[in-house]
Amino acid sequence: MYIVREIFYLQFGRYKDAKVLIDEATQGGLFPQTTGNRVLTDFTGESYRLIFESSYSALADFEKELAKDMGAADWKGWYEKFKVLVRHSEREILKQIS
């Protein structure tokens, strides 16, 4: 099992704007439809992070889902609105070992 975390560091004071877009994406089915999807925010550590977490049985499944989602017109439009709220981002791909 692989866990993919897309970590977005938001601009100061833009969390509420980002939350509105997260709700829009969730209701519109724009996030990957995989087991174990979660949207997290920080409680400690560096502030104003949003973390999208998904689980995949194989990395090939992640690559397929990524290509499908990022190619969708609805996703592209949503992401254009979301990315202006972000200072920077990073991706973690973790392998679950037990």
Gaussian input, Z-matrix of N, CA and C with variables (Angstrom, degrees):
# hf/3-21g

backbone

0 1
 N
 C     1     B1
 C     2     B2     1     A1
 N     3     B3     2     A2     1     D1
 C     4     B4     3     A3     2     D2
 C     5     B5     4     A4     3     D3
 N     6     B6     5     A5     4     D4
 C     7     B7     6     A6     5     D5
 C     8     B8     7     A7     6     D6
 N     9     B9     8     A8     7     D7
 C    10    B10     9     A9     8     D8
 C    11    B11    10    A10     9     D9
 N    12    B12    11    A11    10    D10
 C    13    B13    12    A12    11    D11
 C    14    B14    13    A13    12    D12
 N    15    B15    14    A14    13    D13
 C    16    B16    15    A15    14    D14
 C    17    B17    16    A16    15    D15
 N    18    B18    17    A17    16    D16
 C    19    B19    18    A18    17    D17
 C    20    B20    19    A19    18    D18
 N    21    B21    20    A20    19    D19
 C    22    B22    21    A21    20    D20
 C    23    B23    22    A22    21    D21
 N    24    B24    23    A23    22    D22
 C    25    B25    24    A24    23    D23
 C    26    B26    25    A25    24    D24
 N    27    B27    26    A26    25    D25
 C    28    B28    27    A27    26    D26
 C    29    B29    28    A28    27    D27
 N    30    B30    29    A29    28    D28
 C    31    B31    30    A30    29    D29
 C    32    B32    31    A31    30    D30
 N    33    B33    32    A32    31    D31
 C    34    B34    33    A33    32    D32
 C    35    B35    34    A34    33    D33
 N    36    B36    35    A35    34    D34
 C    37    B37    36    A36    35    D35
 C    38    B38    37    A37    36    D36
 N    39    B39    38    A38    37    D37
 C    40    B40    39    A39    38    D38
 C    41    B41    40    A40    39    D39
 N    42    B42    41    A41    40    D40
 C    43    B43    42    A42    41    D41
 C    44    B44    43    A43    42    D42
 N    45    B45    44    A44    43    D43
 C    46    B46    45    A45    44    D44
 C    47    B47    46    A46    45    D45
 N    48    B48    47    A47    46    D46
 C    49    B49    48    A48    47    D47
 C    50    B50    49    A49    48    D48
 N    51    B51    50    A50    49    D49
 C    52    B52    51    A51    50    D50
 C    53    B53    52    A52    51    D51
 N    54    B54    53    A53    52    D52
 C    55    B55    54    A54    53    D53
 C    56    B56    55    A55    54    D54
 N    57    B57    56    A56    55    D55
 C    58    B58    57    A57    56    D56
 C    59    B59    58    A58    57    D57
 N    60    B60    59    A59    58    D58
 C    61    B61    60    A60    59    D59
 C    62    B62    61    A61    60    D60
 N    63    B63    62    A62    61    D61
 C    64    B64    63    A63    62    D62
 C    65    B65    64    A64    63    D63
 N    66    B66    65    A65    64    D64
 C    67    B67    66    A66    65    D65
 C    68    B68    67    A67    66    D66
 N    69    B69    68    A68    67    D67
 C    70    B70    69    A69    68    D68
 C    71    B71    70    A70    69    D69
 N    72    B72    71    A71    70    D70
 C    73    B73    72    A72    71    D71
 C    74    B74    73    A73    72    D72
 N    75    B75    74    A74    73    D73
 C    76    B76    75    A75    74    D74
 C    77    B77    76    A76    75    D75
 N    78    B78    77    A77    76    D76
 C    79    B79    78    A78    77    D77
 C    80    B80    79    A79    78    D78
 N    81    B81    80    A80    79    D79
 C    82    B82    81    A81    80    D80
 C    83    B83    82    A82    81    D81
 N    84    B84    83    A83    82    D82
 C    85    B85    84    A84    83    D83
 C    86    B86    85    A85    84    D84
 N    87    B87    86    A86    85    D85
 C    88    B88    87    A87    86    D86
 C    89    B89    88    A88    87    D87
 N    90    B90    89    A89    88    D88
 C    91    B91    90    A90    89    D89
 C    92    B92    91    A91    90    D90
 N    93    B93    92    A92    91    D91
 C    94    B94    93    A93    92    D92
 C    95    B95    94    A94    93    D93
 N    96    B96    95    A95    94    D94
 C    97    B97    96    A96    95    D95
 C    98    B98    97    A97    96    D96
 N    99    B99    98    A98    97    D97
 C   100   B100    99    A99    98    D98
 C   101   B101   100   A100    99    D99
 N   102   B102   101   A101   100   D100
 C   103   B103   102   A102   101   D101
 C   104   B104   103   A103   102   D102
 N   105   B105   104   A104   103   D103
 C   106   B106   105   A105   104   D104
 C   107   B107   106   A106   105   D105
 N   108   B108   107   A107   106   D106
 C   109   B109   108   A108   107   D107
 C   110   B110   109   A109   108   D108
 N   111   B111   110   A110   109   D109
 C   112   B112   111   A111   110   D110
 C   113   B113   112   A112   111   D111
 N   114   B114   113   A113   112   D112
 C   115   B115   114   A114   113   D113
 C   116   B116   115   A115   114   D114
 N   117   B117   116   A116   115   D115
 C   118   B118   117   A117   116   D116
 C   119   B119   118   A118   117   D117
 N   120   B120   119   A119   118   D118
 C   121   B121   120   A120   119   D119
 C   122   B122   121   A121   120   D120
 N   123   B123   122   A122   121   D121
 C   124   B124   123   A123   122   D122
 C   125   B125   124   A124   123   D123
 N   126   B126   125   A125   124   D124
 C   127   B127   126   A126   125   D125
 C   128   B128   127   A127   126   D126
 N   129   B129   128   A128   127   D127
 C   130   B130   129   A129   128   D128
 C   131   B131   130   A130   129   D129
 N   132   B132   131   A131   130   D130
 C   133   B133   132   A132   131   D131
 C   134   B134   133   A133   132   D132
 N   135   B135   134   A134   133   D133
 C   136   B136   135   A135   134   D134
 C   137   B137   136   A136   135   D135
 N   138   B138   137   A137   136   D136
 C   139   B139   138   A138   137   D137
 C   140   B140   139   A139   138   D138
 N   141   B141   140   A140   139   D139
 C   142   B142   141   A141   140   D140
 C   143   B143   142   A142   141   D141
 N   144   B144   143   A143   142   D142
 C   145   B145   144   A144   143   D143
 C   146   B146   145   A145   144   D144
 N   147   B147   146   A146   145   D145
 C   148   B148   147   A147   146   D146
 C   149   B149   148   A148   147   D147
 N   150   B150   149   A149   148   D148
 C   151   B151   150   A150   149   D149
 C   152   B152   151   A151   150   D150
 N   153   B153   152   A152   151   D151
 C   154   B154   153   A153   152   D152
 C   155   B155   154   A154   153   D153
 N   156   B156   155   A155   154   D154
 C   157   B157   156   A156   155   D155
 C   158   B158   157   A157   156   D156
 N   159   B159   158   A158   157   D157
 C   160   B160   159   A159   158   D158
 C   161   B161   160   A160   159   D159
 N   162   B162   161   A161   160   D160
 C   163   B163   162   A162   161   D161
 C   164   B164   163   A163   162   D162
 N   165   B165   164   A164   163   D163
 C   166   B166   165   A165   164   D164
 C   167   B167   166   A166   165   D165
 N   168   B168   167   A167   166   D166
 C   169   B169   168   A168   167   D167
 C   170   B170   169   A169   168   D168
 N   171   B171   170   A170   169   D169
 C   172   B172   171   A171   170   D170
 C   173   B173   172   A172   171   D171
 N   174   B174   173   A173   172   D172
 C   175   B175   174   A174   173   D173
 C   176   B176   175   A175   174   D174
 N   177   B177   176   A176   175   D175
 C   178   B178   177   A177   176   D176
 C   179   B179   178   A178   177   D177
 N   180   B180   179   A179   178   D178
 C   181   B181   180   A180   179   D179
 C   182   B182   181   A181   180   D180
 N   183   B183   182   A182   181   D181
 C   184   B184   183   A183   182   D182
 C   185   B185   184   A184   183   D183
 N   186   B186   185   A185   184   D184
 C   187   B187   186   A186   185   D185
 C   188   B188   187   A187   186   D186
 N   189   B189   188   A188   187   D187
 C   190   B190   189   A189   188   D188
 C   191   B191   190   A190   189   D189
 N   192   B192   191   A191   190   D190
 C   193   B193   192   A192   191   D191
 C   194   B194   193   A193   192   D192
 N   195   B195   194   A194   193   D193
 C   196   B196   195   A195   194   D194
 C   197   B197   196   A196   195   D195
 N   198   B198   197   A197   196   D196
 C   199   B199   198   A198   197   D197
 C   200   B200   199   A199   198   D198
 N   201   B201   200   A200   199   D199
 C   202   B202   201   A201   200   D200
 C   203   B203   202   A202   201   D201
 N   204   B204   203   A203   202   D202
 C   205   B205   204   A204   203   D203
 C   206   B206   205   A205   204   D204
 N   207   B207   206   A206   205   D205
 C   208   B208   207   A207   206   D206
 C   209   B209   208   A208   207   D207
 N   210   B210   209   A209   208   D208
 C   211   B211   210   A210   209   D209
 C   212   B212   211   A211   210   D210
 N   213   B213   212   A212   211   D211
 C   214   B214   213   A213   212   D212
 C   215   B215   214   A214   213   D213
 N   216   B216   215   A215   214   D214
 C   217   B217   216   A216   215   D215
 C   218   B218   217   A217   216   D216
 N   219   B219   218   A218   217   D217
 C   220   B220   219   A219   218   D218
 C   221   B221   220   A220   219   D219
 N   222   B222   221   A221   220   D220
 C   223   B223   222   A222   221   D221
 C   224   B224   223   A223   222   D222
 N   225   B225   224   A224   223   D223
 C   226   B226   225   A225   224   D224
 C   227   B227   226   A226   225   D225
 N   228   B228   227   A227   226   D226
 C   229   B229   228   A228   227   D227
 C   230   B230   229   A229   228   D228
 N   231   B231   230   A230   229   D229
 C   232   B232   231   A231   230   D230
 C   233   B233   232   A232   231   D231
 N   234   B234   233   A233   232   D232
 C   235   B235   234   A234   233   D233
 C   236   B236   235   A235   234   D234
 N   237   B237   236   A236   235   D235
 C   238   B238   237   A237   236   D236
 C   239   B239   238   A238   237   D237
 N   240   B240   239   A239   238   D238
 C   241   B241   240   A240   239   D239
 C   242   B242   241   A241   240   D240
 N   243   B243   242   A242   241   D241
 C   244   B244   243   A243   242   D242
 C   245   B245   244   A244   243   D243
 N   246   B246   245   A245   244   D244
 C   247   B247   246   A246   245   D245
 C   248   B248   247   A247   246   D246
 N   249   B249   248   A248   247   D247
 C   250   B250   249   A249   248   D248
 C   251   B251   250   A250   249   D249
 N   252   B252   251   A251   250   D250
 C   253   B253   252   A252   251   D251
 C   254   B254   253   A253   252   D252
 N   255   B255   254   A254   253   D253
 C   256   B256   255   A255   254   D254
 C   257   B257   256   A256   255   D255
 N   258   B258   257   A257   256   D256
 C   259   B259   258   A258   257   D257
 C   260   B260   259   A259   258   D258
 N   261   B261   260   A260   259   D259
 C   262   B262   261   A261   260   D260
 C   263   B263   262   A262   261   D261
 N   264   B264   263   A263   262   D262
 C   265   B265   264   A264   263   D263
 C   266   B266   265   A265   264   D264
 N   267   B267   266   A266   265   D265
 C   268   B268   267   A267   266   D266
 C   269   B269   268   A268   267   D267
 N   270   B270   269   A269   268   D268
 C   271   B271   270   A270   269   D269
 C   272   B272   271   A271   270   D270
 N   273   B273   272   A272   271   D271
 C   274   B274   273   A273   272   D272
 C   275   B275   274   A274   273   D273
 N   276   B276   275   A275   274   D274
 C   277   B277   276   A276   275   D275
 C   278   B278   277   A277   276   D276
 N   279   B279   278   A278   277   D277
 C   280   B280   279   A279   278   D278
 C   281   B281   280   A280   279   D279
 N   282   B282   281   A281   280   D280
 C   283   B283   282   A282   281   D281
 C   284   B284   283   A283   282   D282
 N   285   B285   284   A284   283   D283
 C   286   B286   285   A285   284   D284
 C   287   B287   286   A286   285   D285
 N   288   B288   287   A287   286   D286
 C   289   B289   288   A288   287   D287
 C   290   B290   289   A289   288   D288
 N   291   B291   290   A290   289   D289
 C   292   B292   291   A291   290   D290
 C   293   B293   292   A292   291   D291

   B1=1.4470
   B2=1.5248
   B3=1.3188
   B4=1.4591
   B5=1.5198
   B6=1.3055
   B7=1.4597
   B8=1.5188
   B9=1.3140
   B10=1.4627
   B11=1.5139
   B12=1.3241
   B13=1.4664
   B14=1.5248
   B15=1.3230
   B16=1.4616
   B17=1.5213
   B18=1.3274
   B19=1.4663
   B20=1.5249
   B21=1.3192
   B22=1.4558
   B23=1.5221
   B24=1.3223
   B25=1.4626
   B26=1.5255
   B27=1.3173
   B28=1.4540
   B29=1.5259
   B30=1.3138
   B31=1.4543
   B32=1.5280
   B33=1.3144
   B34=1.4642
   B35=1.5250
   B36=1.3274
   B37=1.4535
   B38=1.5139
   B39=1.3340
   B40=1.4661
   B41=1.5298
   B42=1.3457
   B43=1.4623
   B44=1.5269
   B45=1.3290
   B46=1.4736
   B47=1.5211
   B48=1.3225
   B49=1.4695
   B50=1.5282
   B51=1.3200
   B52=1.4639
   B53=1.5195
   B54=1.3240
   B55=1.4687
   B56=1.5207
   B57=1.3196
   B58=1.4659
   B59=1.5305
   B60=1.3203
   B61=1.4661
   B62=1.5265
   B63=1.3304
   B64=1.4686
   B65=1.5315
   B66=1.3186
   B67=1.4646
   B68=1.5259
   B69=1.3248
   B70=1.4660
   B71=1.5382
   B72=1.3170
   B73=1.4634
   B74=1.5243
   B75=1.3141
   B76=1.4534
   B77=1.5316
   B78=1.3106
   B79=1.4685
   B80=1.5269
   B81=1.3309
   B82=1.4629
   B83=1.5183
   B84=1.3306
   B85=1.4619
   B86=1.5164
   B87=1.3320
   B88=1.4617
   B89=1.5205
   B90=1.3238
   B91=1.4609
   B92=1.5224
   B93=1.3321
   B94=1.4683
   B95=1.5240
   B96=1.3078
   B97=1.4598
   B98=1.5281
   B99=1.3215
   B100=1.4551
   B101=1.5204
   B102=1.3188
   B103=1.4596
   B104=1.5237
   B105=1.3082
   B106=1.4563
   B107=1.5153
   B108=1.3306
   B109=1.4670
   B110=1.5133
   B111=1.3295
   B112=1.4679
   B113=1.5169
   B114=1.3132
   B115=1.4617
   B116=1.5153
   B117=1.3188
   B118=1.4635
   B119=1.5177
   B120=1.3327
   B121=1.4540
   B122=1.5248
   B123=1.3056
   B124=1.4604
   B125=1.5233
   B126=1.2961
   B127=1.4591
   B128=1.5308
   B129=1.3165
   B130=1.4717
   B131=1.5230
   B132=1.2973
   B133=1.4621
   B134=1.5135
   B135=1.3281
   B136=1.4651
   B137=1.5273
   B138=1.3085
   B139=1.4663
   B140=1.5203
   B141=1.3209
   B142=1.4508
   B143=1.5271
   B144=1.3387
   B145=1.4631
   B146=1.5229
   B147=1.3150
   B148=1.4599
   B149=1.5203
   B150=1.3082
   B151=1.4586
   B152=1.5200
   B153=1.3214
   B154=1.4578
   B155=1.5193
   B156=1.3132
   B157=1.4617
   B158=1.5263
   B159=1.3320
   B160=1.4640
   B161=1.5218
   B162=1.3338
   B163=1.4629
   B164=1.5249
   B165=1.3210
   B166=1.4594
   B167=1.5243
   B168=1.3120
   B169=1.4635
   B170=1.5244
   B171=1.3296
   B172=1.4693
   B173=1.5287
   B174=1.3137
   B175=1.4626
   B176=1.5230
   B177=1.3134
   B178=1.4595
   B179=1.5325
   B180=1.3243
   B181=1.4663
   B182=1.5240
   B183=1.3240
   B184=1.4652
   B185=1.5283
   B186=1.3244
   B187=1.4604
   B188=1.5284
   B189=1.3317
   B190=1.4632
   B191=1.5269
   B192=1.3148
   B193=1.4639
   B194=1.5260
   B195=1.3247
   B196=1.4668
   B197=1.5273
   B198=1.3249
   B199=1.4615
   B200=1.5251
   B201=1.3292
   B202=1.4642
   B203=1.5310
   B204=1.3321
   B205=1.4680
   B206=1.5190
   B207=1.3226
   B208=1.4614
   B209=1.5272
   B210=1.3061
   B211=1.4528
   B212=1.5156
   B213=1.3321
   B214=1.4639
   B215=1.5256
   B216=1.3211
   B217=1.4693
   B218=1.5273
   B219=1.3373
   B220=1.4705
   B221=1.5242
   B222=1.3323
   B223=1.4625
   B224=1.5229
   B225=1.3223
   B226=1.4679
   B227=1.5264
   B228=1.3203
   B229=1.4623
   B230=1.5129
   B231=1.3356
   B232=1.4586
   B233=1.5302
   B234=1.3099
   B235=1.4633
   B236=1.5252
   B237=1.3169
   B238=1.4698
   B239=1.5206
   B240=1.3313
   B241=1.4680
   B242=1.5266
   B243=1.3345
   B244=1.4654
   B245=1.5297
   B246=1.3176
   B247=1.4680
   B248=1.5306
   B249=1.3289
   B250=1.4713
   B251=1.5300
   B252=1.3396
   B253=1.4663
   B254=1.5283
   B255=1.3272
   B256=1.4647
   B257=1.5293
   B258=1.3497
   B259=1.4690
   B260=1.5210
   B261=1.3372
   B262=1.4596
   B263=1.5195
   B264=1.3353
   B265=1.4629
   B266=1.5218
   B267=1.3162
   B268=1.4686
   B269=1.5149
   B270=1.3164
   B271=1.4586
   B272=1.5233
   B273=1.3293
   B274=1.4646
   B275=1.5198
   B276=1.3108
   B277=1.4548
   B278=1.5234
   B279=1.3111
   B280=1.4627
   B281=1.5267
   B282=1.3176
   B283=1.4624
   B284=1.5206
   B285=1.3223
   B286=1.4568
   B287=1.5274
   B288=1.3281
   B289=1.4661
   B290=1.5181
   B291=1.3213
   B292=1.4739
   B293=1.5020
   A1=108.30
   A2=114.78
   A3=122.00
   A4=108.93
   A5=115.75
   A6=122.46
   A7=107.20
   A8=115.62
   A9=121.22
   A10=107.89
   A11=115.14
   A12=121.27
   A13=108.81
   A14=114.46
   A15=121.62
   A16=105.30
   A17=116.70
   A18=121.48
   A19=109.04
   A20=115.24
   A21=121.73
   A22=109.04
   A23=116.18
   A24=123.15
   A25=106.99
   A26=115.52
   A27=121.14
   A28=112.26
   A29=114.96
   A30=120.57
   A31=108.32
   A32=115.47
   A33=121.15
   A34=110.02
   A35=115.52
   A36=120.75
   A37=115.76
   A38=118.66
   A39=120.88
   A40=113.22
   A41=117.18
   A42=119.57
   A43=112.31
   A44=117.52
   A45=120.16
   A46=111.19
   A47=116.48
   A48=120.43
   A49=110.47
   A50=115.99
   A51=120.59
   A52=110.81
   A53=117.07
   A54=120.72
   A55=110.89
   A56=117.63
   A57=121.21
   A58=109.58
   A59=117.13
   A60=120.95
   A61=112.00
   A62=117.15
   A63=120.70
   A64=109.47
   A65=116.41
   A66=120.19
   A67=110.72
   A68=116.43
   A69=121.58
   A70=110.42
   A71=116.62
   A72=120.85
   A73=111.92
   A74=116.75
   A75=121.38
   A76=110.02
   A77=116.12
   A78=120.60
   A79=111.82
   A80=116.38
   A81=120.92
   A82=114.12
   A83=117.33
   A84=120.51
   A85=114.21
   A86=117.00
   A87=120.55
   A88=114.11
   A89=117.56
   A90=120.13
   A91=109.33
   A92=116.92
   A93=119.55
   A94=110.98
   A95=115.78
   A96=121.66
   A97=109.19
   A98=116.06
   A99=121.62
   A100=109.92
   A101=115.23
   A102=121.00
   A103=109.12
   A104=116.60
   A105=120.33
   A106=115.20
   A107=118.23
   A108=119.69
   A109=110.10
   A110=114.54
   A111=120.24
   A112=108.75
   A113=115.05
   A114=121.41
   A115=105.49
   A116=115.65
   A117=121.88
   A118=109.83
   A119=115.40
   A120=120.90
   A121=107.28
   A122=116.57
   A123=120.28
   A124=112.02
   A125=114.39
   A126=121.94
   A127=108.74
   A128=115.89
   A129=123.09
   A130=107.30
   A131=116.83
   A132=120.53
   A133=110.84
   A134=115.54
   A135=120.12
   A136=109.39
   A137=115.98
   A138=120.89
   A139=112.73
   A140=112.86
   A141=123.98
   A142=112.68
   A143=114.89
   A144=120.74
   A145=109.25
   A146=115.56
   A147=122.27
   A148=106.41
   A149=115.91
   A150=121.01
   A151=108.14
   A152=115.79
   A153=121.87
   A154=106.10
   A155=116.66
   A156=121.30
   A157=109.57
   A158=116.11
   A159=122.73
   A160=108.78
   A161=115.39
   A162=121.13
   A163=109.53
   A164=115.52
   A165=122.34
   A166=108.65
   A167=116.24
   A168=118.98
   A169=111.34
   A170=118.03
   A171=122.06
   A172=109.16
   A173=117.13
   A174=120.53
   A175=111.63
   A176=116.76
   A177=120.27
   A178=110.44
   A179=117.22
   A180=120.97
   A181=110.79
   A182=116.09
   A183=120.78
   A184=110.37
   A185=116.95
   A186=120.96
   A187=111.50
   A188=117.24
   A189=121.90
   A190=111.21
   A191=115.99
   A192=121.58
   A193=110.98
   A194=116.14
   A195=121.31
   A196=111.01
   A197=116.74
   A198=120.69
   A199=111.15
   A200=116.83
   A201=121.43
   A202=110.83
   A203=116.64
   A204=120.80
   A205=112.32
   A206=117.13
   A207=120.11
   A208=112.04
   A209=117.36
   A210=120.68
   A211=113.63
   A212=117.62
   A213=121.53
   A214=110.94
   A215=116.34
   A216=121.42
   A217=111.38
   A218=117.52
   A219=120.52
   A220=111.03
   A221=116.67
   A222=121.64
   A223=110.04
   A224=116.77
   A225=120.36
   A226=111.41
   A227=117.09
   A228=121.02
   A229=112.11
   A230=115.84
   A231=120.40
   A232=110.68
   A233=116.50
   A234=121.02
   A235=111.95
   A236=117.72
   A237=120.32
   A238=110.82
   A239=117.14
   A240=121.12
   A241=111.24
   A242=116.33
   A243=120.92
   A244=112.12
   A245=118.02
   A246=120.10
   A247=113.74
   A248=118.70
   A249=119.49
   A250=111.38
   A251=117.20
   A252=121.88
   A253=112.11
   A254=116.99
   A255=122.38
   A256=110.87
   A257=115.62
   A258=121.10
   A259=110.57
   A260=115.94
   A261=121.92
   A262=108.37
   A263=114.75
   A264=118.70
   A265=109.79
   A266=114.33
   A267=120.62
   A268=108.20
   A269=115.71
   A270=121.40
   A271=108.53
   A272=114.64
   A273=121.46
   A274=107.59
   A275=116.77
   A276=121.63
   A277=106.40
   A278=115.26
   A279=121.98
   A280=109.31
   A281=116.06
   A282=120.17
   A283=108.15
   A284=115.82
   A285=120.43
   A286=108.02
   A287=116.52
   A288=119.92
   A289=113.23
   A290=118.45
   A291=119.45
   A292=110.26
   D1=137.10
   D2=177.00
   D3=-116.57
   D4=139.88
   D5=176.75
   D6=-115.79
   D7=124.28
   D8=-179.68
   D9=-109.57
   D10=128.36
   D11=176.88
   D12=-118.93
   D13=120.47
   D14=172.83
   D15=-99.01
   D16=114.15
   D17=-173.70
   D18=-109.20
   D19=121.36
   D20=-179.06
   D21=-114.74
   D22=125.65
   D23=177.10
   D24=-96.77
   D25=109.63
   D26=-174.60
   D27=-80.59
   D28=155.23
   D29=172.48
   D30=-66.12
   D31=148.76
   D32=179.78
   D33=-55.66
   D34=132.14
   D35=175.96
   D36=79.80
   D37=7.47
   D38=-176.34
   D39=-106.80
   D40=8.71
   D41=-178.45
   D42=-59.44
   D43=-44.94
   D44=-177.70
   D45=-60.94
   D46=-40.86
   D47=177.16
   D48=-62.86
   D49=-42.81
   D50=179.72
   D51=-65.57
   D52=-39.08
   D53=-179.50
   D54=-62.86
   D55=-39.24
   D56=176.68
   D57=-60.00
   D58=-43.74
   D59=179.68
   D60=-68.45
   D61=-35.62
   D62=176.89
   D63=-62.83
   D64=-44.77
   D65=178.08
   D66=-61.06
   D67=-41.35
   D68=178.82
   D69=-62.06
   D70=-45.10
   D71=-179.64
   D72=-66.92
   D73=-38.19
   D74=179.25
   D75=-64.89
   D76=-47.99
   D77=-179.61
   D78=-66.15
   D79=-31.11
   D80=-178.91
   D81=-87.49
   D82=0.69
   D83=179.51
   D84=67.44
   D85=31.50
   D86=-176.97
   D87=-84.63
   D88=-16.39
   D89=178.78
   D90=-86.09
   D91=155.24
   D92=178.89
   D93=-54.17
   D94=138.82
   D95=-179.40
   D96=-96.11
   D97=66.66
   D98=-179.46
   D99=-117.62
   D100=164.48
   D101=177.49
   D102=-67.17
   D103=140.94
   D104=174.10
   D105=81.56
   D106=16.27
   D107=176.48
   D108=-66.57
   D109=136.79
   D110=175.30
   D111=-147.18
   D112=149.47
   D113=169.98
   D114=-117.50
   D115=123.57
   D116=-174.73
   D117=-121.00
   D118=156.65
   D119=170.14
   D120=-131.03
   D121=161.27
   D122=-175.31
   D123=-76.29
   D124=150.67
   D125=174.47
   D126=-116.48
   D127=-31.35
   D128=173.60
   D129=-136.76
   D130=176.84
   D131=179.35
   D132=82.94
   D133=-159.37
   D134=-179.26
   D135=-63.74
   D136=131.19
   D137=-172.77
   D138=-78.96
   D139=161.80
   D140=173.21
   D141=62.94
   D142=49.92
   D143=173.88
   D144=-108.05
   D145=141.76
   D146=167.49
   D147=-118.61
   D148=134.14
   D149=-177.15
   D150=-124.70
   D151=122.03
   D152=174.89
   D153=-100.14
   D154=120.23
   D155=-176.03
   D156=-118.66
   D157=132.01
   D158=178.97
   D159=-136.89
   D160=154.20
   D161=179.04
   D162=-117.24
   D163=143.65
   D164=179.92
   D165=-140.19
   D166=144.41
   D167=178.00
   D168=-76.82
   D169=-24.14
   D170=179.22
   D171=-145.01
   D172=153.09
   D173=178.17
   D174=-64.57
   D175=-29.53
   D176=177.70
   D177=-62.17
   D178=-35.04
   D179=177.15
   D180=-64.55
   D181=-40.93
   D182=177.00
   D183=-62.03
   D184=-46.64
   D185=-178.58
   D186=-61.96
   D187=-40.27
   D188=177.95
   D189=-63.27
   D190=-46.82
   D191=-179.41
   D192=-64.16
   D193=-41.50
   D194=179.53
   D195=-61.39
   D196=-46.41
   D197=179.65
   D198=-63.19
   D199=-42.07
   D200=-179.79
   D201=-64.84
   D202=-49.52
   D203=-176.52
   D204=-66.36
   D205=-45.87
   D206=-175.29
   D207=-72.47
   D208=-16.63
   D209=177.52
   D210=-87.68
   D211=-10.92
   D212=-176.93
   D213=-76.91
   D214=136.01
   D215=-178.72
   D216=-60.74
   D217=-40.87
   D218=179.57
   D219=-60.56
   D220=-41.71
   D221=179.68
   D222=-63.91
   D223=-45.98
   D224=-178.13
   D225=-59.31
   D226=-43.95
   D227=178.83
   D228=-63.74
   D229=-43.45
   D230=178.68
   D231=-63.98
   D232=-44.58
   D233=-176.42
   D234=-65.06
   D235=-33.51
   D236=176.48
   D237=-60.19
   D238=-38.37
   D239=178.07
   D240=-72.98
   D241=-37.02
   D242=-176.34
   D243=-72.94
   D244=-42.73
   D245=-171.01
   D246=-65.74
   D247=-21.39
   D248=177.78
   D249=-71.93
   D250=-12.31
   D251=178.48
   D252=-90.67
   D253=-6.11
   D254=-169.09
   D255=-103.99
   D256=133.62
   D257=172.93
   D258=-78.87
   D259=-49.14
   D260=174.93
   D261=-163.35
   D262=172.21
   D263=-178.11
   D264=-147.16
   D265=168.88
   D266=176.26
   D267=-154.41
   D268=162.43
   D269=179.40
   D270=-124.63
   D271=136.58
   D272=172.88
   D273=-116.66
   D274=134.49
   D275=172.67
   D276=-120.45
   D277=115.29
   D278=-174.21
   D279=-113.83
   D280=143.72
   D281=175.74
   D282=-105.49
   D283=124.81
   D284=178.49
   D285=-79.21
   D286=127.28
   D287=-175.36
   D288=-109.34
   D289=-8.93
   D290=174.77
   D291=-156.15

